[in-house]
Amino acid sequence: MEAHRRQGIDGRAAIERSVKLAEVLDAIGSGVFSPDEPDRYRGLVDMLTHNDYFLVTADFDSYFETQRSVFRRWRDKHAWWQAAALNTAHMGWFSSDRTISEYAEEIWDVPVRAPGRG
């Protein structure tokens, strides 16, 4: 992947495969979102078309479909609430306290005191 990035990643193939992406880039490049400065985002469109370092064009259709899936879930309130509750219930492992303790011990080599012990 890094070799591709150094050579420059051409987004034209992805743009040609995706009607949605082509429409989005055409709209952005035409000044629809910046009518007082129609060329404001031309550099962005050119960069995505000719040197897409972050692979935005390659990931666009997947991202678009994922957003559509989120929207459909949002409209089904029961499914949304269930997913939100399960997500919240399973996120304990991502605690900031745990993360800071791990960094302290594993990266900074700082002894960590147990909670409630001073």
C-alpha positions as CSV (number, residue, x, y, z in Angstrom):
1,M,0.0,0.0,0.0
2,E,2.8,2.4,0.9
3,A,4.4,1.9,-2.5
4,H,1.1,2.8,-4.2
5,R,0.9,6.0,-2.1
6,R,4.4,7.1,-3.0
7,Q,3.6,6.6,-6.7
8,G,0.4,8.5,-6.3
9,I,-3.0,6.8,-6.2
10,D,-5.1,7.6,-9.2
11,G,-8.8,7.8,-8.3
12,R,-10.1,7.9,-11.9
13,A,-10.8,4.1,-12.0
14,A,-12.9,4.3,-8.8
15,I,-14.7,7.4,-10.1
16,E,-15.5,5.7,-13.4
17,R,-16.9,2.6,-11.6
18,S,-19.1,4.7,-9.3
19,V,-21.9,6.9,-10.7
20,K,-22.6,8.2,-7.2
21,L,-19.0,9.2,-6.6
22,A,-18.8,10.9,-10.0
23,E,-22.0,12.9,-9.3
24,V,-20.7,14.0,-5.9
25,L,-17.3,15.1,-7.2
26,D,-19.0,16.9,-10.2
27,A,-21.2,18.8,-7.7
28,I,-18.3,19.7,-5.4
29,G,-16.1,20.7,-8.4
30,S,-18.9,22.8,-10.0
31,G,-19.2,25.1,-7.0
32,V,-22.7,23.9,-5.9
33,F,-21.5,24.1,-2.2
34,S,-19.5,27.3,-2.7
35,P,-21.5,29.5,-5.1
36,D,-19.6,32.7,-4.2
37,E,-16.3,30.8,-4.9
38,P,-17.1,28.3,-7.6
39,D,-13.5,27.0,-7.8
40,R,-13.0,26.8,-4.0
41,Y,-13.0,23.0,-4.0
42,R,-11.5,22.3,-7.4
43,G,-8.1,21.4,-5.8
44,L,-9.8,18.8,-3.6
45,V,-11.5,17.2,-6.5
46,D,-8.3,17.2,-8.5
47,M,-6.4,15.7,-5.6
48,L,-9.0,12.9,-5.2
49,T,-9.0,12.3,-8.9
50,H,-5.2,12.2,-9.5
51,N,-3.6,11.5,-6.1
52,D,-6.0,10.0,-3.6
53,Y,-3.5,9.3,-0.8
54,F,-6.2,8.3,1.7
55,L,-8.1,6.1,-0.7
56,V,-11.3,8.1,-0.4
57,T,-12.5,7.3,-3.9
58,A,-11.8,3.5,-3.4
59,D,-13.8,3.5,-0.2
60,F,-16.6,5.8,-1.3
61,D,-19.2,3.2,-2.3
62,S,-18.7,1.1,0.8
63,Y,-18.9,4.2,3.0
64,F,-22.1,5.3,1.2
65,E,-23.8,2.0,1.6
66,T,-22.8,1.9,5.3
67,Q,-24.3,5.3,5.8
68,R,-27.5,4.1,4.1
69,S,-27.6,1.1,6.4
70,V,-27.2,3.4,9.5
71,F,-30.0,5.6,8.1
72,R,-32.3,2.6,7.7
73,R,-31.5,1.4,11.2
74,W,-32.2,4.9,12.6
75,R,-35.6,4.9,11.0
76,D,-36.4,1.6,12.8
77,K,-36.5,2.9,16.3
78,H,-36.7,-0.5,18.0
79,A,-33.7,-1.8,16.1
80,W,-31.8,1.5,16.8
81,W,-32.5,1.4,20.5
82,Q,-31.5,-2.3,20.7
83,A,-28.3,-1.7,18.8
84,A,-27.5,1.4,21.0
85,A,-28.2,-0.5,24.2
86,L,-26.0,-3.5,23.1
87,N,-23.2,-1.1,21.9
88,T,-23.2,0.7,25.3
89,A,-23.3,-2.6,27.2
90,H,-20.3,-3.9,25.3
91,M,-18.1,-0.9,25.4
92,G,-16.8,-1.2,29.0
93,W,-13.5,-2.6,27.6
94,F,-12.9,0.8,25.9
95,S,-12.7,2.6,29.2
96,S,-10.4,5.6,29.3
97,D,-9.2,4.5,32.8
98,R,-8.1,1.2,31.3
99,T,-6.4,2.8,28.4
100,I,-4.5,5.3,30.6
101,S,-3.5,2.5,32.9
102,E,-2.2,0.4,30.0
103,Y,-0.3,3.3,28.6
104,A,1.2,4.1,32.0
105,E,2.3,0.5,32.6
106,E,3.2,-0.7,29.1
107,I,4.5,2.4,27.3
108,W,5.6,4.8,30.0
109,D,6.7,2.1,32.5
110,V,4.9,4.0,35.4
111,P,3.5,1.9,38.2
112,V,-0.2,2.1,38.5
113,R,-2.0,2.2,41.9
114,A,-5.1,0.2,42.3
115,P,-8.3,2.3,42.5
116,G,-9.2,3.5,46.0
117,R,-5.7,3.0,47.3
118,G,-4.3,6.4,47.7
